[in-house]
């Protein structure tokens, strides 16, 4: 097993600390990218873009089938105005966000007025990339004078990422499939695959940099991440984490697929073997390769006299966050790993927004863990929430109402989201270090079963995280 060297230890720590903030700003807009409307033509490229497009095609073996327009704008202010032509949240978005805010308060994700529509807008427009695409116009805008301009290492890396997303969308019709998706988990899976593959290609490209280019790239990436985090500091952390879950998990999943014995594993994941939900992506061996199918579930009925608002699916990450409102993040994650499916409905009754849910577990042991977490969660809700929990075999039932923006209640902090998302980062790091997805998954699962996410950052003086990972790794060698 590859041990954690001092250099790798530093890289792991940095990667985990910035997991929620330093991913490419372009990834935020992926869901809004639309299929190309042009007629199919042989693509032609500006001189400084052509080598990047060829690199993407050569590495992924995916050929561009349609034209991609490139627009150059050198002036920073003009570039910003061109790519941030956004009038803010629509009336529909504001109305939907009011329901989402109430449901989130009911579940204990946040309190007060989180202003989710404004937050989503801020997340979309706070990136500082020199490469952006405009989906409605089918054009990629580059902050440079023209095709003869020398592009910085970080801009070249961003272009490789964006071009990979475009090539995959042309081949696999990802965005059209997201538009047709029946559940949020289907959307998250497709988005995770697309972003995960784009990040994998980008990282392979960055690995080719010489020392000077690599130093420039790291410095610019760090500055950009700090700038983005400062700009979105007012955004609720749990809302931010819900936005990045698919790309964090997708990056680790795709990295594991590229290390699998089947060289076509990534292609199969896009086509004939699409993951059923992101829980399969969190465990590419035990839940994906060995197939952990979704359990059948129907949404709860709408109560008599209630006004139906929406049906939603929390998924394993959402259920993990829910359980972390009652038990330790380590316990919540182990319970959420037994997620089999869920269905939540939101409705308005007597002037209040409420939600009822059914969460089905993989088996009785998983149901016991989820039930324990839900009972602790319900006990922590304010009395005004009127939280109720029940069970029918392996299906857990809950009902809870929005206590109101003025009611104080315990809410989640970074420890809850980090437990889930940092495990994916450790999986990706171990895959890179060992080349063995089975071993890497064992290490990641066992470390985050026994340790809080903060332990890997040195927060616990009684835990040497890198020594713990090495010990777990040796134990896993004997079991896999």
C-alpha positions in Angstrom: 0.0 0.0 0.0 1.2 3.5 -0.8 2.0 5.3 2.4 1.2 9.0 2.9 4.4 11.0 2.3 4.8 14.4 3.8 4.0 16.0 0.4 0.9 13.9 -0.1 -0.2 14.6 3.5 -0.1 18.3 2.7 -2.0 17.9 -0.5 -4.7 15.8 1.2 -5.2 18.4 3.9 -5.4 21.2 1.5 -7.8 19.3 -0.7 -10.2 18.6 2.1 -10.1 22.1 3.6 -11.2 23.7 0.3 -13.6 20.9 -0.8 -16.6 23.1 -0.6 -15.2 26.2 -2.1 -12.4 25.8 -4.6 -14.0 23.7 -7.3 -14.3 25.3 -10.7 -16.9 28.0 -10.9 -17.9 26.6 -14.3 -19.3 23.5 -12.6 -22.0 25.6 -10.9 -23.6 26.3 -14.3 -23.5 22.7 -15.7 -27.2 22.1 -15.1 -28.1 25.1 -17.1 -26.0 24.1 -20.2 -28.3 23.3 -23.1 -27.8 20.9 -26.0 -26.2 22.5 -29.1 -28.7 23.8 -31.6 -26.3 24.0 -34.6 -26.2 21.6 -37.4 -23.4 19.0 -37.1 -20.2 20.3 -38.7 -16.5 19.4 -38.5 -15.2 21.6 -35.6 -12.5 24.1 -36.2 -10.5 25.8 -33.4 -8.6 29.0 -32.8 -4.9 28.4 -32.7 -4.5 28.7 -28.9 -7.5 26.4 -28.3 -6.8 23.7 -30.8 -4.1 21.9 -28.8 -6.5 21.8 -25.8 -9.3 20.3 -27.8 -7.0 17.7 -29.3 -5.8 16.8 -25.8 -9.4 16.3 -24.7 -10.2 14.1 -27.7 -7.0 12.1 -27.4 -7.3 11.4 -23.6 -11.0 10.7 -23.5 -11.4 9.2 -27.0 -14.5 11.3 -27.4 -14.6 13.3 -30.6 -16.3 16.7 -30.9 -19.2 16.3 -33.3 -20.5 19.9 -33.4 -19.0 23.3 -33.6 -18.0 25.1 -30.5 -17.8 28.9 -30.9 -15.0 30.7 -29.0 -15.2 34.4 -28.2 -12.2 36.4 -27.0 -12.5 39.5 -24.7 -9.3 41.0 -23.3 -10.8 43.7 -21.1 -11.6 42.3 -17.6 -14.6 44.6 -17.1 -16.1 43.8 -20.5 -15.5 40.1 -19.9 -17.3 40.3 -16.6 -20.2 42.1 -18.1 -20.4 39.6 -21.0 -20.5 36.5 -18.8 -22.6 37.8 -15.9 -25.6 39.0 -17.8 -27.9 37.9 -15.0 -31.0 39.8 -13.9 -31.2 37.9 -10.6 -33.7 35.3 -9.4 -37.1 35.2 -11.2 -40.5 35.4 -9.5 -40.9 31.7 -9.9 -37.5 31.1 -8.3 -38.4 33.3 -5.4 -41.7 31.5 -4.8 -40.0 28.1 -4.9 -37.2 29.2 -2.6 -39.8 30.3 0.0 -41.0 26.7 0.2 -37.5 25.3 0.2 -36.5 27.7 3.1 -39.5 26.5 5.1 -38.8 22.8 4.5 -35.1 23.4 5.4 -36.1 25.0 8.7 -38.4 22.1 9.4 -35.6 19.6 8.9 -33.1 21.6 10.9 -30.8 22.5 8.0 -31.0 26.2 8.8 -32.9 28.7 10.8 -34.1 32.3 10.2 -34.2 33.6 6.6 -31.5 32.0 4.4 -32.6 33.8 1.2 -32.0 30.7 -1.0 -32.8 32.3 -4.3 -30.3 35.1 -3.7 -27.8 32.6 -2.5 -28.2 30.5 -5.6 -27.7 33.6 -7.7 -24.6 34.6 -5.7 -23.1 31.1 -6.2 -23.7 31.3 -9.9 -22.1 34.7 -10.4 -19.2 34.8 -7.9 -16.7 32.8 -9.9 -13.4 34.5 -11.1 -12.6 32.3 -14.0 -11.1 33.5 -17.2 -13.1 31.0 -19.1 -16.9 30.9 -19.2 -19.6 29.5 -21.4 -22.9 31.1 -22.3 -25.3 28.3 -22.7 -28.1 30.1 -24.6 -25.6 31.3 -27.2 -23.5 28.1 -27.4 -20.3 30.1 -27.0 -17.3 29.8 -24.7 -15.9 33.2 -23.7 -12.2 33.5 -23.0 -10.5 36.4 -21.2 -7.8 37.0 -23.8 -7.1 39.3 -26.8 -7.4 36.7 -29.6 -6.3 33.3 -30.8 -2.7 34.4 -30.7 -2.7 35.3 -27.0 -0.7 33.1 -24.7 -3.2 31.6 -22.1 -2.2 31.2 -18.5 -1.9 27.7 -17.0 -5.1 28.1 -15.0 -7.1 29.3 -18.1 -5.8 26.4 -20.1 -6.7 24.0 -17.4 -10.2 25.5 -17.2 -10.6 25.3 -20.9 -9.7 21.6 -20.8 -12.4 21.0 -18.2 -15.0 23.0 -20.1 -14.2 21.3 -23.4 -14.5 17.9 -21.7 -17.9 18.7 -20.5 -19.0 19.9 -23.9 -17.5 16.8 -25.7 -19.3 14.4 -23.3 -22.5 16.3 -23.6 -22.3 16.0 -27.4 -21.7 12.3 -27.2 -23.9 11.2 -24.3 -26.6 14.0 -24.5 -26.2 14.5 -20.7 -28.2 17.7 -20.4 -31.1 16.5 -22.4 -31.1 13.4 -20.2 -31.1 15.6 -17.1 -34.0 17.6 -18.4 -35.9 14.2 -18.8 -34.8 12.8 -15.4 -37.5 11.5 -13.2 -35.8 12.1 -9.9 -33.2 14.5 -8.4 -30.9 11.5 -7.8 -30.8 10.9 -11.6 -29.8 14.6 -12.1 -27.1 14.4 -9.5 -25.7 11.2 -10.9 -25.4 12.6 -14.5 -24.0 15.9 -13.2 -21.5 14.1 -11.0 -20.4 11.9 -14.0 -20.0 15.0 -16.2 -18.1 17.1 -13.7 -16.2 14.2 -12.4 -14.8 13.3 -15.8 -14.0 16.9 -16.6 -12.1 17.3 -13.4 -10.2 14.0 -14.0 -9.2 15.2 -17.5 -8.2 18.6 -16.1 -6.0 17.0 -13.4 -4.3 14.8 -16.0 -3.6 18.0 -18.0 -2.2 19.8 -15.0 0.1 16.9 -14.2 1.9 17.7 -17.5 2.9 21.2 -16.3 6.5 22.1 -15.8 7.6 23.5 -12.4 6.9 27.1 -13.4 3.5 26.4 -14.9 2.5 24.2 -11.9 3.5 26.9 -9.4 1.5 29.6 -11.3 -1.5 27.2 -11.5 -1.4 26.5 -7.8 -1.1 30.1 -6.8 -3.9 31.2 -9.1 -6.2 28.4 -8.0 -5.6 29.3 -4.3 -6.3 32.9 -4.9 -9.4 32.1 -6.9 -10.7 29.8 -4.2 -10.1 32.4 -1.4 -11.9 35.1 -3.5 -14.9 32.8 -4.2 -15.2 31.8 -0.6 -15.1 35.4 0.6 -17.7 36.3 -2.0 -20.1 33.6 -0.9 -19.4 33.7 2.9 -22.9 34.8 3.6 -24.4 31.7 1.9 -25.6 29.0 4.3 -23.0 26.3 4.5 -25.5 23.4 4.2 -27.0 25.0 1.1 -23.5 25.3 -0.4 -22.7 21.7 0.4 -26.0 20.5 -1.2 -24.9 22.3 -4.4 -21.5 20.6 -4.6 -22.3 17.1 -3.4 -22.6 15.6 -6.8 -19.4 17.0 -8.2 -17.4 16.0 -5.0 -18.7 12.5 -5.1 -18.5 12.3 -8.9 -14.8 13.3 -9.0 -13.9 10.4 -6.7 -16.2 7.9 -8.5 -14.7 8.7 -11.9 -11.2 8.5 -10.6 -12.0 5.0 -9.3 -13.5 4.0 -12.6 -10.4 5.0 -14.5 -8.4 2.7 -12.2 -10.7 -0.2 -12.7 -9.8 -3.2 -14.8 -12.3 -2.4 -17.5 -10.9 0.5 -19.6 -14.4 1.3 -20.8 -15.9 1.6 -17.3 -16.4 5.4 -17.6 -18.2 5.0 -21.0 -20.4 2.3 -19.4 -21.2 4.6 -16.5 -22.4 7.2 -19.0 -24.5 4.8 -21.0 -25.3 1.2 -20.1 -24.4 1.1 -16.4 -25.5 4.5 -15.1 -25.4 4.6 -11.2 -28.9 4.5 -9.7 -28.0 7.2 -7.1 -25.0 8.9 -5.6 -24.8 6.3 -2.8 -23.4 4.0 -5.6 -20.9 6.7 -6.5 -19.7 7.0 -2.8 -18.9 3.3 -2.8 -17.9 2.4 -6.4 -17.0 -1.2 -5.3 -19.6 -2.3 -2.8 -22.6 -0.3 -4.0 -21.9 0.2 -7.7 -19.8 -2.7 -9.0 -21.7 -5.1 -6.8 -25.0 -3.3 -7.5 -27.1 -2.0 -4.7 -30.4 -1.3 -6.5 -32.9 1.3 -5.3 -35.8 0.1 -3.1 -39.3 0.7 -4.3 -41.0 3.6 -2.5 -44.1 5.7 -3.0 -44.5 9.3 -1.7 -46.6 9.8 1.4 -50.2 10.8 0.8 -51.1 14.5 1.1 -53.1 15.1 4.3 -56.7 16.0 4.0 -57.3 19.7 3.6 -53.6 20.4 2.9 -52.4 22.2 -0.2 -49.8 20.1 -2.1 -46.6 21.9 -2.8 -43.9 19.5 -4.1 -42.4 16.0 -4.1 -38.7 15.7 -3.6 -36.0 13.1 -3.0 -33.4 13.8 -0.4 -30.9 11.1 -1.4 -28.2 9.6 0.8 -26.5 13.0 1.4 -29.7 14.7 2.4 -30.6 11.9 4.7 -27.1 12.0 6.2 -27.5 15.7 7.0 -31.0 15.0 8.5 -29.6 12.3 10.8 -26.6 14.5 11.7 -29.2 16.8 13.3 -29.6 14.2 16.0 -26.5 12.0 16.2 -22.7 12.4 15.7 -21.6 12.8 12.1 -19.8 9.4 12.2 -23.0 7.7 13.3 -25.1 9.6 10.8 -22.9 8.6 7.9 -22.9 4.9 8.8 -26.7 5.0 9.0 -27.0 6.9 5.7 -24.9 4.3 4.0 -27.9 2.0 4.5 -30.2 4.4 2.5 -32.2 2.5 0.0 -34.5 5.3 -1.3 -36.8 8.1 0.0 -39.7 10.3 -0.9 -40.6 13.6 0.7 -43.7 15.7 0.1 -44.1 19.3 1.1 -47.6 20.8 1.7 -49.2 23.7 3.4 -51.7 23.1 6.2 -53.3 25.7 8.4 -50.9 28.3 7.0 -47.7 26.3 7.7 -45.4 24.4 5.4 -44.9 20.9 6.5 -43.1 17.8 5.1 -43.9 14.1 5.4 -41.4 11.5 4.3 -40.7 7.8 3.8 -37.1 6.6 4.0 -36.6 2.9 3.1 -33.4 1.2 4.3 -31.4 -1.5 2.6 -32.1 -4.0 5.4 -33.2 -4.3 9.1 -29.8 -3.4 10.5 -29.7 -0.2 8.4 -33.3 0.6 9.4 -32.4 0.3 13.0 -29.6 2.8 12.6 -31.7 5.3 10.6 -34.5 4.9 13.2 -32.2 5.7 16.0 -30.9 8.8 14.2 -34.4 10.0 13.4 -35.6 9.7 16.9 -32.6 11.7 18.1 -33.3 14.3 15.4 -37.0 14.5 16.4 -36.0 15.1 20.0 -33.8 17.9 19.0 -36.5 19.8 17.0 -38.2 22.7 18.7 -41.7 22.0 20.0 -43.2 24.2 17.3 -41.9 21.7 14.6 -44.2 19.0 16.0 -41.8 16.3 14.7 -43.0 12.7 14.6 -41.1 9.5 13.7 -42.5 6.1 13.0 -41.5 2.8 11.4 -43.1 0.2 9.1 -40.7 -2.8 8.7 -37.6 -1.3 6.9 -39.4 2.0 6.0 -39.0 5.0 8.3 -41.7 7.6 8.5 -41.4 11.2 9.6 -43.6 14.3 9.7 -42.4 17.8 10.7 -43.5 21.4 10.2 -41.7 24.7 9.8 -41.3 26.2 13.2 -41.0 29.7 11.7 -38.1 32.0 11.0 -38.2 33.5 14.5 -38.0 30.3 16.4 -34.4 29.4 17.7 -33.3 25.9 17.0 -30.1 23.9 16.7 -28.8 23.8 13.1 -26.0 22.0 11.3 -22.5 23.2 10.9 -19.6 22.1 8.7 -18.9 19.0 10.6 -22.1 17.4 9.2 -21.4 18.0 5.5 -17.6 17.4 5.9 -18.1 13.9 7.1 -19.8 12.9 3.9 -17.9 15.0 1.4 -14.5 14.5 2.8 -14.8 10.8 2.6 -15.1 11.1 -1.1 -12.0 13.3 -1.2 -10.1 10.6 0.8 -11.3 7.9 -1.6 -10.1 9.9 -4.6 -6.7 10.5 -2.9 -6.2 6.9 -2.0 -7.2 5.8 -5.5 -4.6 8.1 -6.9 -1.9 6.8 -4.5 -2.6 3.1 -4.6 -4.3 2.6 -7.9 -6.6 0.1 -6.1 -10.3 1.1 -5.8 -11.2 -1.8 -3.5 -8.5 -1.0 -1.1 -9.1 2.8 -1.3 -12.8 2.4 -0.6 -12.1 0.2 2.4 -9.7 2.8 3.8 -12.1 5.7 3.3 -15.1 4.0 4.7 -13.3 2.7 7.8 -11.6 6.0 8.5 -14.8 8.0 8.4 -16.7 5.4 10.3 -14.3 5.7 13.2 -13.1 9.3 12.9 -14.7 12.8 12.6 -13.8 14.7 9.5 -11.9 17.2 11.6 -9.5 14.5 12.7 -7.9 14.5 9.3 -7.1 18.2 9.7 -5.3 17.6 13.0 -8.1 19.0 15.2 -7.9 16.0 17.6 -4.5 15.9 19.4 -5.1 12.3 20.3 -5.3 11.2 16.7 -2.5 11.2 14.2 -4.7 11.0 11.0 -2.0 9.8 8.6 -0.8 7.1 11.0 -4.4 6.1 11.4 -4.9 5.9 7.6 -1.7 3.8 7.3 -2.9 1.4 10.0 -6.3 1.1 8.5 -4.7 0.5 5.1 -2.7 -2.4 6.4 -5.8 -3.9 8.0 -7.7 -3.4 4.7 -5.0 -5.2 2.8 -5.8 -8.4 4.6 -9.5 -8.1 4.0 -9.6 -7.1 0.3 
